[in-house]
Each structure stands twice: as C-alpha cells, then as structure tokens.
Amino acid sequence: MRKPFLPAACALLGAVPFCPLQAAEPALALGEQVVTATRTSVPVAAAIAATTVITREEIERTQAASVPDLLARVPGINIARNGGAGKNVSLYLRGTNASHVLVLIDGVRVGSATSGDVPFQHLPVELIERIEVVRGPRASLYGSEAIGGVIQIFTRRGEKEGVRPFFSAGYGTHDSTRGSAGVSGGNGASWYNLGVSGQSTEGISARSPSAGYEADDDGYHGQSALASGGHRFANGLELSGTLLRIDGDNQYDSGYEANADSRQNVYGARASYAPLEGWTTRLQAGRSEDKLDTFEGSAFDTRIDTRRDSLAWLNEIALADDHLLLLGADYLHDEVNGTTAFSEDSRDNHGVFVQFLGGHERHDWQLSLRRDWNEHFGDHTTGGAGWGYALMDTLRLTASYGTAFKAPTFNQFYHPRNGNPLLEAEQSRSYELGLEGRPGWGRWSLNLFHNDVDDLIAYFNAGDGLRAYNLDRASIRGLELVVDSRWLGWDWRANATLQDPRNESDRSGQGDLLPRRAEQLFNLDVDRRFGRIGVGASLHAEGRRWDNAGNTVELPGYATLDVRAAYWISEALRVQALVANLFDADYETAATYEQPGQALYLSVHYQAL
C-alpha cells in the first residue's frame, strides 16, 4: 500500500497549479493574525516560520472527533496511537521525538513533567477555537522542548457583543456518544465563555488478540469544563483568565483488566497594558496539572501527579514602522509527586530573551537570542535567524536557522529504574529554505528542512529493563509541499511530507530510522457546499515505519478515507454524518495496538449567530 500513494500524491500536487481554476479565493485569509511563531501578533502572510492554522470553521467542516485527528492533517506530523479513542498518542513533528514539541493552551505550558507526553487524546475539540502549529525550532523564544516546533491551542473566546449559546450531540459506532453545550458573550468591554463537553464509547480492543491479548472492548469516558473571560478598562489595561478541567476514565490492555483515571487542569491569568505609546507590556501566569491514577481491576496500583508553574513577562517596543523589539523573561517550576520515589522531585528554569522583527521594502527579518538557566542542567544559549524576501507580489522566499535544546524529563533522568543520571540535554541545529506562492487561485508552499540533534535520548534494553541513553547524533532531512485552492467549485487542501529521520550515532544502530516515524505522509481534503448541503472527503496516507530503534519490527504503510455530509436546517443549526475509514483499512501505528475500522457517526450542532 505504501508504494502507490506517493506517485499519485505528487502527481496531484504537481498538477494543481496548472489546472483551469475557476475561482480566486485564497484558502487562508491574508490578514489573519498568528502569535505563536513570534510570541506577538503578526499577519500569517508575513510569518517566516512554516505555520499552519486550524480554525473553528475547519474543525466543524472536517467533523474531527479529536485533537489528534485534526493534527494528523498538518504537514510534517505523524501520530502513533496505542489503541482507539482516549488511548495514549505520541506526536512526531518533522521526525523529532514526541517530547520535542512544546504545547501551550492559551499561552500556558502543558504536558507531563515525568514522561514529557501531552494528553492530546483528552483535549476537548468542541471547546477549542483555533490551533496554531509552528514547524521548526523555537527554543530561542520558548526555551526547552521546542526542537521540532510549537503547538498552541486556543480555547473558545466570548464575543464582545451579545450572547451566543451553542450545543452539539452525536451518536455513532461502538455505542459512542458525544455532546457539548455552552454560552459566550460580552458587552463591548467585557467578554466571557462557559462550556462543557463530554464523550463516551465502548471502544475497541486496545491491543491485538493475535498478540495474546484479550479480545475485549476497552472503553473511554471523558468530560471537560471551560470558563474564560476578560475585561478591558478605560485606561487600556486588559485582564483575562482561563480555567480548563479535563477528566478521563480509560480502559486498556496490560495483560490484566486495567484502567486509568486522568485529570488535566489548566489555569491561566493575563494582563496587558500600554504605559507609553509604542510600548506594550504583558504579564502571564499559569499552572498546568497532569494527574494519573492506574488500577488493576478495582485495586489501586500507581499514582503520578505532576505540576508545572510558569510566569512570563513580555515587552513589545515599536522602534519604527515595521520594526519591533520584544524583550521577555520566563520562569518555570516543575514538580512531581506520586507513588514513585524519584531522586529529585522538583526543578526550576529561568530564561531571558530578545527578539527583533523588522522589514524594509521586500525584506523581512526575525532575529532572536535566549539564555536559559536550568537548576540541574546548567546554562543553555539558543538563537534563531529568519529572512524573507518577496521575489514578486505573489512569490516569497524564506530562509532560517535555529538552535534548540531539550532537558531530560524526570523519567529519563530521575526515575529509580529507567532513569540515567548521566544524561546530557539534547541539542539541535536546524536549517530551512522555503518558497511560498499566493496566486489568485489560492496558496502553495515548499519547505526543505534539515535538523541535526546531538545527544538524542532513546531507550535501550539495559538487561534489567529499558533505560534512557544519549545517542551521539540524529539527522532529519525532509521536504514539505502544501497546496490550498478552489477548483471546479471544490475547496482543495493537500499536503505531502517526505522525511528521512535517522540515527547517525557511532553506536550500534547507525543508519537506522528513528522508531515510529513514517518516511512519507500525505493528506487531501476536498469539500463543497450545494446550498443547504455540504459534502466532503479526507484522505490520509502514511508510508512504512519501524516500531523499534533496532528496525526489526516493521509497520506497513496505510491509507484511510473519510467521507462526510452536512445539512443546514438554518444558518445556526445543522445535522452531520461522517463515515470514518470508509474502506475499513486494517493498520497499526504502534505494534500490537489496534486501530478503529469503519465507523458511522451522526450529530447535530447549533451555534447562535
């Protein structure tokens, strides 16, 4: 399956620019703003970094059931899933480790301090307003973790005028139910949003019976609640805050009847003020909590409780037209509790950075420099440089270079069985060259990237179990091609990624591919609306990958096709239908872990206008 789809994908992508296009509506609004790539608001068309924006409109159009389903459509991302809904996922961005992606929710750093994982599978898709994905290193702005890139999730935000309730309800295969309800609004100076979301499914067997596991259904039940709001005072001071709680009850296969109760809490508070013309100062405080209790049957087994407290102070200084200086300082405190006795249970990190954004005629620049002081791993200096040049009004060349680092997690360094106190922090150097066109029919981009990671952390069997070690070096080279357009009345969105993530260590395994990272990725979305009826389809395909570092367990390539339809009873009320994995593809993204087959989902959605 893995061989035919790539030529077809390339042929499709190569043919699009020469087709007789019939409309002149770009897929992405040129005036849309993004903040993640620079930690300040810039037009998406002016961003030098490769950036993908997933809007609320796209979330509803694709009928995505989860955040991993949404992110799997982004160039350069492939996801390994340990079973069906609610099961653990690992996200690999541009071939880097799963822990090499910094994830923010409304500006608050999230993820487990022990494993480095982010529970994407639990995040409530119905309570999300937009997602920004920045590909490439951003450690010179954010510090540790941003080797592969940054993903920022923005929760729903209230309108500044009026009251807008919303709700949704759905049912589907495996006795799956989903629902959400909420209200947002404001009065001009103030805004608020309140929402709840839940899902439940009997699920599928998480692990394959052919591998010796019981052929039972491993269900999942999750609930979420969101409260956010803000106020802008007459003197320009703006205050806002976010409270997000996510609970999950997950059954899984582990050789015995097992389940896990999880909870994620995200708290954020922000203040913004302009004391002088041309100077805006912002202060943000946040806390994220990741809690997990596991059980054997009804008997308690283990508890993992991690907390991350963060504080950021940012100052934007307008030097002149098209010249902006950003000065910032960050503080991060990680803390671990639970049934495992780590050799250390907390650590601090302080960081300061400076960034210059400038432009002159056809040139744009982004220069950044950061210094981090980690309590246990010493000092790290990272930097980034980006340049953009408009070859013509609709064609732009970009080039960038960046360094990054990743401090080992508590599991990797301090765990009593699997940790290694001799670990060094991972460090990387990344180069990128891009070309982007925005003709009248839409948008296309081509990005070449090369990332060298020194002291990459991987797990090897030490005789008494897996233990973390530093590889001398890993090298990741790749190409991304993106085309968005409207053709023959249909909206087309396609992307293809070719990458070569390899272990270049002098140790055993030199030349092997890094585990669970596909060499080829392809996505195609097509949609069209006929009056009150909307129809669409999504094709997702991935090449082969290896499940282990030694490249002895191969996972074949696969492709899935989803088809969908919607009917608008009114502009505010619609009913939807989705057939996922239409051709019932049988595949694995992690060895012995099952993936859902063909499934049907029906839903109704209301959003007051």
Phi, psi and omega in degrees: 000332188284338185280318186290329192287333183291312176301321179295319179298313181295322179296318179297311182295321181291332184278335188305313184298342185255006180282156178285078183292144189246001180222163183233048181246110178297147183290336182234127182297131184294333182273359182296139184260146172230153183236339190290324185292335185230357186063019172210161187284125175222153175297140181300329180289341182261353181292133178279323180290148175292115189229135175242134179245126175253113184268168176300322179299319180290323176302315181288323181296316184281345182059033181298134182274344185206164176296319175303324177298322178291312186290334179296343179273354185276138178305139175082000181252128165231149190235133172257127184244133179267061179112203186272215186300136176082353181277160184303142175233150172240127183251125180247120181252119182053039173078001179279172180296158179298331180274005181267012179245120175278131181240129178239144169240113184051041177087354182265128180290129182234168180123157181285131176286341180275308184265338187082359183279152173246128184282066180305326186295340182263345186295133186279107186296331181287345181255015182254135178269318181196160177228133174247128179242117178254122182261131183112162187294142176223026180295333180291350175248326189244347182087211186302149172097335188270053176282313180274331181157190182227136173242121177243128181252125179254124178284167182301140182239141181288156175281159180271355177220133173084182180236131184228097175284158175213154172203161175209155177208143181206160180214147180197190182307153183065030179053047183268131176234146177218148177198156176207158177202150179180180179211142175226159180176188181178178181228025181104298180270334183243154175214158180207160174210130175233133182203152174227153181211148179206154175210153181210140178209144172288337172074190178239173174292122186296325182236154189288130174300331179295342177264010176096008181263154183293137181275071180239164177276130178251102188277175179211139177222127182223145177224146180220152176219140183228135171223127179213158180183171180195168179213138175250119183278166183298332181276003178097350177292130179238128178241141179208162181205160181222137172232121180229129177233135182227121177245140178221142175237114193234129174262142181211166180262126178216032183085355178203168178295120186220151174207164182222138173254125182238154176213131172239129175239135177232124178238132179218141176225138185224146174224138179223136183206145177247093183290333179222157177297128180089359179230120175238130179245140182228139178233131180225133175238142181209158173219134172237137180238134180233112185236138182216124172245129178249152184225143167259106190065237177259001184269132178297139182244291184222161175224134174233126183225109179241150181223138178232117177255133182225150177218132181227140175233119183238142178228119177259124181236116178280111181280324179189181176302129178065022176225118185228134176250130179241121178245132184212160176219140181233149172226135179225130176237120176255139181218141184233136173222166178143198184275348178267132181269094177285151179293334172224143183241008176200159173198156182241153173221131175244142179214147173228148181210162175223142179222140175240127174245125182217163178204146177208120182052246183267004184255145171226145179228148170222114181236133182215150180214137184219147175233126179244141174241109180259134186303327185247344185241008173080203187263147176219132175248129179232155181213162178211147177218131178225145181222135175234142181222124179278103178296326173204179185299332184245012182220128186226137177255137177229150175214143182209157176218141180205148173248156183205166175214161179221117176287140177302149177285172177298321178298316184292326187255320191251353184295136185295335181252315188260350184282161179224106184290356179264003182298144172257155174295143176285142180224146185221158173228129186230139178236144180212141176229129183227155175223128184229134177240141177230068176288180184295337184272357180153230185206143171218155178210150177227126181232130173251134182222152178216122184233119174257126180244117176269144179059036177303133182271128177221164181254135177227155180284118182263014182096322178251020181125178180288140178221145182282137176222157172271127166280152179298315187195144170233146181233130182234119177242146182196171179220136176237135177232128183231134175224124174237132184198171166240125185218129180056033178086358181254146171270125182244132175224118184224146173210148178224140178231129171244127183216155182227084182270108189235148171280113180254022182291154174282351178282179177300144182100004180301132181090350178287151175285145176294142190291147173064020177248116180289145179278335180227137178225142178213137176225140175219124173243133174229137182214152176205147177243131177245089182063243181277353185251133174238139179228155180192172179208151177228127175251128177233127182222143179222144175282183182293161175211167176252140183278341185230162182295332181279358178057045177249344179245106184267138173249113184297158174292165182204168174215141176233148178234125174250140174236148186214160176211154178217147176230123181271107173293322170212177180295339180264338188235130180216156172245148186225155175220139180223131169250109180270143180051060188309319184264015172056048179298137179256116186205166175225141172253352171215134189302134178075358180263125183286155174235149183298145174271208181298138182212148179242135179227135177240143182206161175231141185224140177227132174220112181299140182273000000 
